[in-house]
Amino acid sequence: MIRDITLGQYYPVDSVLHRMDPRTKLFGTMVFIISLFLADHIAAYGVATAFLVLAIKMSRVPFKFMVRGLKAVLFILLISVSFNLFLTDGQVLIRLGFLRITREGLRMSCFMGLRLIYLVIGSSIMTLTTTPNQLTDGMEKSLGFLKAVKVPVHEISMMMSIALRFIPILVEETDKIMKAQMARGADFESGNLIQKAKSMVPLLVPLFISAFRRATDLAMAMEARCYRGGEGRTKMKPLRYNRRDYGAYIFYGAYLAAIAGIRLLV
């Protein structure tokens, strides 16, 4: 389960999405997330599916690699779908004792499941095709207007970039600790849910110690290099839009207009 987390990982390959400006990909991810919350009809989800399939094809990242990330949110997905399936009022289709499945609940649970799956895959595409440095530069450039109201944009972007970069590092560290404890007789697989949760406690202590140690080392390295924030700093590779980015913005507008049109008309 721990090894299946793909959020925050970068998949190096030459593709159209990899060559796009990070601001374009950030905006596209935001548009896709907004469209999922606007979608309330099967036609809208069909358009969103086509958008997602096109993004996956353009990224050239193996689909199996993206689907692996769904295993980490499978429990949340099951809870959300179950709540909507059994606790939504409406026309009863199936009655199982005190539980009942309604037509509205079935529709809502299907849409909720698709929404969560698409959210995970859509967010993963952005991180899989964008390096942490590019993501930091893109966020800082996109939110630059907030500097007028004294918002520390560079520091916020740096913190989010470091957090994303630490995800695969902590996943790898967790895997090492689990293997070391399993070699000493620890059991993380058998037992019920409560027993499995208790067996994870010895894993969390060394993981937190390792995380704090890495954070301390990073802070000392930044201080040793006289890091003083983003004020007055220049970029070795300044961000510039090209033709494909302008085309992507036009495509985003058409896609969002199609989702909004379906919501209003259907």
C-alpha positions in Angstrom: 0.0 0.0 0.0 2.8 2.4 0.9 4.7 1.7 -2.3 1.6 2.5 -4.4 1.6 6.3 -3.6 2.4 8.1 -6.8 1.5 11.7 -5.7 4.6 13.8 -5.6 6.7 11.5 -7.8 8.2 12.6 -11.2 8.2 10.3 -14.2 11.0 11.4 -16.5 10.0 11.0 -20.2 9.8 13.2 -23.2 6.2 14.2 -23.9 4.1 17.2 -24.8 2.9 17.7 -21.2 6.5 17.4 -19.8 7.5 20.3 -22.1 4.6 22.5 -21.2 5.0 25.5 -18.9 4.2 24.5 -15.3 1.7 27.4 -15.0 -0.3 25.9 -17.9 -0.4 22.5 -16.1 -1.4 24.1 -12.8 -4.2 26.0 -14.4 -5.3 22.9 -16.3 -5.4 20.8 -13.1 -7.5 23.6 -11.4 -9.9 23.7 -14.4 -10.3 19.9 -14.3 -11.0 19.8 -10.6 -13.6 22.6 -10.9 -15.2 20.8 -13.8 -15.6 17.6 -11.7 -17.6 19.5 -9.1 -19.7 21.1 -11.8 -20.4 17.8 -13.5 -23.8 16.3 -12.5 -24.7 14.3 -15.6 -23.3 11.3 -17.4 -22.7 13.4 -20.5 -20.5 15.8 -18.4 -18.5 12.9 -17.0 -18.1 11.6 -20.5 -16.5 14.9 -21.6 -14.3 14.8 -18.4 -13.3 11.2 -19.3 -12.2 12.2 -22.8 -10.2 15.1 -21.3 -8.5 12.8 -18.8 -7.7 10.1 -21.5 -6.2 12.8 -23.8 -4.0 14.1 -20.9 -2.8 10.5 -20.1 -2.0 9.9 -23.8 -0.1 13.2 -24.0 1.9 12.5 -20.8 3.2 9.2 -22.1 3.2 7.9 -18.5 2.0 4.3 -18.2 -1.6 4.1 -17.1 -0.8 1.2 -14.7 1.6 3.5 -12.9 -1.1 6.1 -12.4 -3.7 3.5 -11.3 -1.3 2.4 -8.6 -2.0 5.6 -6.7 -5.7 4.7 -6.3 -4.8 1.9 -3.9 -3.7 4.4 -1.3 -7.2 6.1 -1.3 -9.2 2.9 -1.7 -10.5 2.9 1.9 -11.7 6.5 1.6 -13.2 5.7 -1.8 -15.2 2.8 -0.4 -16.4 4.8 2.6 -17.6 7.7 0.4 -19.3 5.4 -2.1 -21.0 3.4 0.7 -22.4 6.4 2.5 -23.9 7.8 -0.7 -25.2 4.4 -1.7 -27.0 3.5 1.5 -27.8 6.9 3.1 -29.4 8.8 0.2 -33.2 9.2 0.3 -35.2 8.5 -2.9 -36.9 5.8 -4.8 -36.0 2.4 -3.2 -34.6 -0.2 -5.5 -33.2 -2.8 -3.1 -33.9 -3.2 0.6 -31.4 -5.2 2.8 -32.8 -5.2 6.3 -32.4 -1.6 7.7 -30.2 -0.8 4.6 -31.7 0.4 1.4 -30.4 1.3 -2.0 -32.2 4.1 -3.8 -32.0 5.2 -7.4 -30.7 8.6 -6.3 -28.1 7.0 -4.0 -26.9 4.7 -6.8 -26.5 7.6 -9.1 -24.8 9.8 -6.4 -22.4 7.0 -5.4 -21.3 6.3 -9.0 -20.6 10.0 -9.6 -18.8 10.3 -6.2 -16.6 7.3 -7.0 -15.7 8.7 -10.5 -15.0 12.1 -9.0 -12.6 10.8 -6.4 -10.8 8.5 -9.0 -10.5 11.4 -11.5 -9.2 13.8 -8.8 -6.4 11.4 -7.9 -5.4 10.6 -11.4 -5.7 14.2 -12.6 -3.5 15.5 -9.7 -1.0 12.7 -10.3 -0.6 13.7 -14.0 0.5 17.1 -12.9 3.1 15.9 -10.4 4.3 13.1 -12.7 5.0 15.5 -15.5 6.4 18.4 -13.5 9.6 18.5 -11.4 9.4 20.0 -7.9 11.6 23.0 -9.1 9.3 23.7 -12.0 6.2 23.4 -9.7 7.7 25.9 -7.3 8.5 28.4 -10.1 5.1 27.9 -11.6 3.2 28.5 -8.4 5.4 31.5 -7.5 4.8 33.1 -10.9 1.1 32.3 -10.9 0.5 33.7 -7.4 2.8 36.7 -7.9 -0.1 39.2 -7.7 -0.5 38.3 -4.0 2.8 39.9 -3.2 1.0 43.3 -3.4 -0.9 42.3 -0.2 2.3 41.1 1.6 1.6 37.4 1.0 5.0 35.4 1.1 4.4 33.7 -2.2 7.9 32.3 -2.6 8.0 30.8 0.8 4.6 29.2 0.4 5.6 27.8 -3.0 8.8 26.5 -1.5 7.0 24.8 1.4 4.6 23.0 -0.9 7.4 22.0 -3.3 9.4 20.5 -0.4 6.3 18.7 0.9 5.7 17.1 -2.5 9.4 16.2 -2.8 9.4 14.6 0.6 6.5 12.3 -0.2 8.5 9.7 -2.3 11.4 10.0 0.1 9.2 9.2 3.1 7.5 6.4 1.2 10.9 4.8 0.5 11.9 5.3 4.1 8.7 3.7 5.4 9.3 0.7 3.1 12.8 0.3 4.5 11.6 0.4 8.1 8.8 -2.1 7.4 11.2 -4.6 5.8 13.6 -4.2 8.7 10.9 -4.8 11.3 9.4 -7.7 9.3 12.9 -9.3 9.3 12.8 -9.1 13.1 9.4 -10.8 13.3 6.9 -7.9 13.0 3.5 -8.7 11.4 1.7 -6.0 9.5 -0.7 -8.1 7.5 -2.7 -10.4 9.8 -5.4 -9.5 12.3 -8.4 -7.2 12.2 -8.4 -3.5 11.5 -7.6 -2.5 15.1 -4.8 -5.0 15.4 -3.3 -3.7 12.1 -3.5 -0.1 13.4 -1.7 -1.1 16.6 1.0 -2.9 14.6 1.7 0.4 12.8 2.6 2.3 16.0 6.2 0.9 16.1 6.5 2.0 12.5 5.5 5.6 13.1 8.1 6.4 15.8 11.2 5.8 13.6 9.5 7.3 10.6 8.8 10.6 12.5 12.4 10.6 13.8 13.7 10.1 10.3 11.4 12.9 8.9 12.6 15.4 11.6 16.2 14.5 11.0 15.8 15.1 7.2 14.0 18.4 7.9 16.9 19.5 10.2 19.5 18.6 7.6 17.6 20.5 4.9 17.3 23.6 7.1 21.0 23.5 8.0 21.9 23.1 4.3 19.8 26.1 3.4 21.4 28.2 6.1 24.9 27.1 5.1 24.1 28.4 1.5 22.9 31.7 2.9 19.3 31.2 1.8 17.2 34.3 2.6 14.0 33.8 0.7 12.8 34.8 -2.8 13.3 38.6 -2.6 15.7 39.7 -5.3 16.4 36.2 -6.5 16.7 35.5 -10.3 15.9 32.3 -12.2 18.4 30.3 -14.2 15.5 29.2 -16.5 12.9 31.8 -16.6 9.4 30.7 -17.5 8.1 31.6 -20.9 4.9 30.7 -22.7 5.1 29.2 -26.2 2.5 28.3 -28.8 1.4 25.0 -27.2 0.7 26.8 -23.9 -1.6 29.3 -25.6 -3.4 26.5 -27.4 -3.8 24.6 -24.1 -5.5 27.7 -22.5 -8.0 27.8 -25.4 -8.7 24.1 -25.0 -9.2 24.6 -21.3 -11.7 27.3 -21.9 -13.6 25.2 -24.5 -13.6 22.2 -22.1 -14.9 24.2 -19.1 -17.6 25.8 -21.3 -18.7 22.4 -22.5 -19.1 21.2 -18.9 -20.9 24.3 -17.8 -23.2 24.1 -20.9 -24.1 20.5 -20.1 -24.9 21.5 -16.5 -27.2 24.3 -17.7 -28.9 22.5 -20.6 -29.3 18.9 -19.6 
